[in-house]
Amino acid sequence: MAKLIERQVVLIKNEGAYGSDPTPTAAVNAIPVIEPKIEFDPEKIERKHALPSRGKIKPLIGKRATKFSFKMEYFGSGTAVTPPRIGDLLEGCGFSETIGGSDVSYSPGQTSLKSNTIYSYIDGLLYKILGSVGSFKMAGKTGKPVEFAFDMMGLYQDDADAAIVVPTFESNYKIPPQLMGITFTLDSITTFVLREFNIDMGIPMIRREDMVGVDGYAGFMVGKQNPTGNLIIEGTPKATYDFLSKFEAATEVAATLVIGAVAGNKLTITLPSISYTDMKINDADGLVVFELPISLNLNSGNGSEITLKHS
């Protein structure tokens, strides 16, 4: 029977031990994803034997892993101190989770990093990925929800026939906070007109090749991040703010975005130490806009480049 690509359900859950399936369920681990894509990343081994003909012998399939990419909107758990389900994905990208008295925050971790198990149901087929880790990007445009784009990689598993499950999503998935009425602070100034922002955590995935592994890998781990981004701001007079001087001097400044107003569905992005790495002057419907590529730098120690706070 033909399969419909749009009939998909994705479940994601942190693993207690690397590569050990924690059995995510549709009731508590379902995440509504956008444009999911699975790839199997096979190593094709060509065998260049001398032969009495112009043909060739079959190639072999060597190491193989499973890649899974998708997008999702940010929305909260509904309760300020209850971790949102996106938190498991952030932890799989090398972030640490801290539950406080009034919020849950995520920042780059250093030790005890976690991995995920992913179940992807596609209209009667089930694809599992164990030991999944990855990287992510964030994008925000005026009026839209904040969009995360994840690129994950994990241990290859055979597929199986399985009835698609009925997911229970978090209650706020229908009402993600939108980029209107936000608070934006840059270098202690709150009057900039922000049109768009992008952040790329730039986290490499390290492959642990292993002859003992049935698919050629012992697993995967995240490497040293290189976070960058850009801000797109309506042009301002030099007397208001001298972007070029800040760029020339590689001056470090802080930026904060507070998105949403309802408890349990708010996101605060804190960038305590960014520097401008370029400045581009663009046309936006006749307006002058500044595109400001930025570097997210360490501020007060390990993991201090960025904090994502759910509240």
N, C-alpha and C positions, 0 to 999 in steps of 0.2 A: 504494500500500500504506500502511496506517495506521502511524503512528510512535508508539513508546512513549517518553514523556517521561522515564522513569526510566533509559533506556539512554543515558547521557551519559558522555563523557570530556572532560576539560579539560586542555589543555597550555598552559603559560605560560613565557615566556623573555624575559630582558632583550634589548633592541635595542642593536646597536652604534651605529646612527645613528637619530635619531627617525623613526618611521614606516617604517623599512626592515625587512622581514620576515626574522628570523633562522632561520626554519623550525624551530620546536620539534618535538621527536620524542617518541613515546610511551615510549621507553626511558629518557630522562633528564629529561623536563620535565613528566611527568604529575603532577597534584595531585588527590587525592580531595576533592571539594567537596560541600557540603551545600546544598540548596535553591538551585541556580543559576537565575538569571533574566536574560533578554536583553530589552532594550527599544531601539527605534531612534530615539526622541526627535526626531520630525520637526517642522519648523516648517510649520504649515498656513496658507497665505496666502489669506484670504477676499477675493473680488473683488466689491465692492458696486456693480456697474453698474446704471444705470437701464435697465429693460427694459419692454417692452410687456405683460409678464405678471407673475404673482406668483411666478415661479420664480427660479432663480439659475443662473449659469454655474459651471462646475467650479472648485474651489479649486486652487491650485498647491502643490506641495511644495517648500519652500525648503531652508534649512540642515538637515542631518541628521547625527547622530552615533550611536554605539552605546554604550549603557550596559550594564554587566554587574555584577550583584551576586551574592554567594554567601557562604557561611560555610565555615570549615574548622577542624578541631582542630589545636592545636599538637602537633607531634612532631618529634624531631630527625633529623638525617641518619644517625646511628649512629656518627659519628666527631666528636670535639669540635672539631677544626679544619677540618672540611668544612662549608661553608655549607649549611644546609637549604634545600629548594626554596622554602619560604615567604619566604626572603630576597629572591628576585627580586621578589616582590609588595611587600615592605616598601620595596625600592629604588624601585619604581614609585609609592610613596606619599611620595616625598621623603626617604627615609632613606638614610644612607650605611653601607656595610659595612666593617668593620675586622676582618681576620683576624689574631689574635694567636698567641702560642705555645701557648696551651691553650684557646682559645675563639674564637668569632666573635661580634662585637657589632654592634648596629644602633642608630643614634641619628639624629635629624633632621639632614639635610644642608643645605648652603647653596649649593654650586656643583656642577657636573658631575652634575646630577640625571638619573636614568635613566627610561626608559619601557619598556613591555612589549608584546609581541605575544601575543595570546590566541587559541588555537584551541578552539572549542567544538563537539564532535561530538555530534549528537543523532540517533541511530538512522538513519543514512544521509544526514544533512544536515551540512554544515560551515559554521559561521559564524566568520569571522575578524575580529579587532579589532586594528588597528595603532595605534601611538602611544598606548597606554593608560596613564593615570595615575589616581590616586585617593586615597581616604582609608580609614581602618579604625577599627573599634572592637574592644575586647577585653572578654570577660565570663568571670567565674569564679565557680562555685558549688561548695560543699562536695561532694566526691566525684566531680565531673565533670572532664573535660579542660578546659583553657583553650580558649575558642572565639574565633576571629577572625571578624569580619564585614567584608568588603571591598565597597566601592562604587567601581567603575572606570568610566572614560569614555575612548573612543578614536575613531579615524577609522572611519567607516562603510565597509563592504565588502559587495559582493553575496555571497549565499550560493551554495553549490554542492552537488551530489550527491556524496557521498564515503562509502565504507564506514567504519564506526566502527573505530577502532584499538584494539589490545589494550594497555592501559597497564602499565608497570612502576612501581609506587610505591616510595617509600623504605621500607626494611625496618621502620621503627618505626611505620608508619601503623596497624598493628593494636594497638599497645601505647603509646598516648600517655600521658605522665605525668598522673596524676590529682591533684586537689586534696585530698589526704590526706597527712598527715605532712610538710607543707611547713614552711618557716621563714618567719615573718612578723615583721618588725621595723618598729615605728612610733615615731618620736621616741626611738630607742634602747631602747625597751621591747619585750620578746619574749613577754609573757604575755597580750596581748589575744586574745580569742576571735573570730576572723574568720570570718564566715559567707559573705560574698559581696564581690566587687569588680567594678567596671566602669571602663573607660577609653575615652574617645572623643577621637581625635586632632583632630577638627574641622578637617580640611584642605579648603579650598575648591578647586574645579577651575575654572581660568580658561580660557574659550573664546577662541581666537584666530581671530576671523572674518576671512575672506579670499575675495575675489571670484575669485581665481585657483584656489583649491581647488575641485575638482570637486564636492565636497559642501558647500562654503561655509565650510570651516575650513582653516587652515594647521596646526592641531594644538591640543593642550591642555597645560596646565601646572599644577602645584600652586601654591597661594598660601600666604599666611601662616597657619600653624596656630593653633588656639585650643584646646589640649588641656584637657579636664576629665574628671571621673570621680566615683565615689563609693565609699566603704567602708561595709560594714554589719558592725557589731561588737556583740557582746553588751554590754549596759549595765554600766558600772563605777562604783564609788564616786568621788565628787569628790576624795577624799583620794588615790586611786590616780592619777587623771589628770583634770585640769580642762579638758575639751573646750570648754566655753563660754568660758572665759578665753582660750584659744588662738584660738577663733573671733573673739571681740570684738577682739582685738589683731592679727588677721591674721598670727599668728605662722607663720613658715615652718619646717617640719620635714621630715625625710627618712623615706622608707618603702622597704622592700625585701621582695620575695617570692622565695624560692628554691623552685622546683617541680621535682620529680623527683630521683632519686638515682643514676641510671645514666649513666655517661659517654656523651656523644653523644646523650643524650635528656633533657637538663636545660634549663630556662629560668629565668633570673634577671631579674626586672623591678626596675629601680632607678629610684626617683623621688626625686631628691636635694633637691628644694625644692618641697613642696606646702604649700598653705594651705587651711584649712577655710572654705568660703563659706556654710555653713549647718549646722544640726544639727536633725535630725528624730527624734522619739522614737516608735518603732513597737512593735507587738505581734507577736511571733513565737511562736505556740503558747503564749501566756501569759507568755513571757519579754519583758523590756524589751530592745530593741535600739536602737542609735544608728545612724541613717543619716547619713553624713557626706559631703555633696557637697564636692569638692575642685577646686582649680585647680592645674594642673601648670605651675610657673613656671621661668623661666630661673634657672640656678644659677651657673655659672662662665663663661658665654659662650654663643655661638650653638650651638643643638642640644643644650643640656644639660638639657632638661626631663625626658627619659626615656632610658633605655638598656635594650635587650632583648639579653640575652647567651645565646647557645647554647653549651653546654659538655658 
